[in-house]
Amino acid sequence: MNLKLDELFDRKESNRTFIIAEIGANHNRSLPLAKEMIDVAAESGADAAKFQIYSASTLYSAKNDNSLGYDGSGLTALIESVKTPRGWLPELSEYCKKKGVLFFAAPFDMAAVDELDAVSELFKIASFEIVDLPLIRRAASKGKPMIIAAGLAGMGEIEDAYNACLEQGNDKIIFLQCASCYPSPASIMNLRAMETMRRAFGTPVGLSDHTLGIHISVAAVAMGASVIEKHFTMDRTMKGPDHSFAIEPNELREMVRQIREVESAMGDGFKRGPSREEFDIYNMARRSLHAAVDIPSGTRIEREMLISKRPGHGIRPKYLEWVVGRRAGRDIPEDSWITMDMLD
């Protein structure tokens, strides 16, 4: 059962992490490959499959086109070669629905916000766009949950984005800690910033993870992440800007498995004593008072006649002083645990 969006904002209902399988541009502009990746996201147990919607003309200035992409091409050519065709959106949304995962995408221009509003249940604002407050306002005005990545951002910029959403009457906001290197070294991830943002804004928090491997994402869940976003690919050797740092299908499945196991280990924090599963070992391994020597019936018990040993079937060691000075009501053989009915 996938997590419902409302549960992200009421952790009393669920402690499940919302796991986003980030497809991004790793479909290499192949609709069959995009659908295959949705299949993998669904089979892995992820809650959502995420894409990105942008165009070269609205992303970078043409005057910046001499900057080289990963393959030596100009930025315009690179962006056009990897962008998700907007005509795919209805079909991708329906395919995700069929497979039981939530479809959404990050809009990078105003038109993308409006196009996604028709097919998506939430919006993601990418780290680089956190300073584009008009874009955030447009997305927030749709009244859907807003997941906002905070890579590169200081607290002032995060607060600006938060207030931009509130101005539109939208308080369904989730901030993701993020390091905007591809891949990101673990040393700059600053997972404790999740708690800083949660305390500052009272929102759920999570992690958009660009590190290699899955362990940082799993650690973030243990630290309270409500959302994990992770790029994946069918094959890291494929050509494209985001394949090299993405995880492959077997790693995605393992990440989901480990996250769910960590969730089950978190518990509610109350200390109630032994669980049902621990009860046998509780009786066997806890200590109780035993006879250090044979204690004949009628003997006044002295301290040196007692020893604390396993199992815990007898009187607890904390009652040692209460037992000392009482009389044995019957013969107590050496090494026997002492129970109340043995004492007068």
Order of alpha helices (4+ residues) and beta strands (2+ residues): alpha-beta-alpha-beta-alpha-alpha-alpha-beta-alpha-beta-alpha-beta-alpha-beta-alpha-beta-alpha-beta-alpha-alpha-beta-beta-alpha
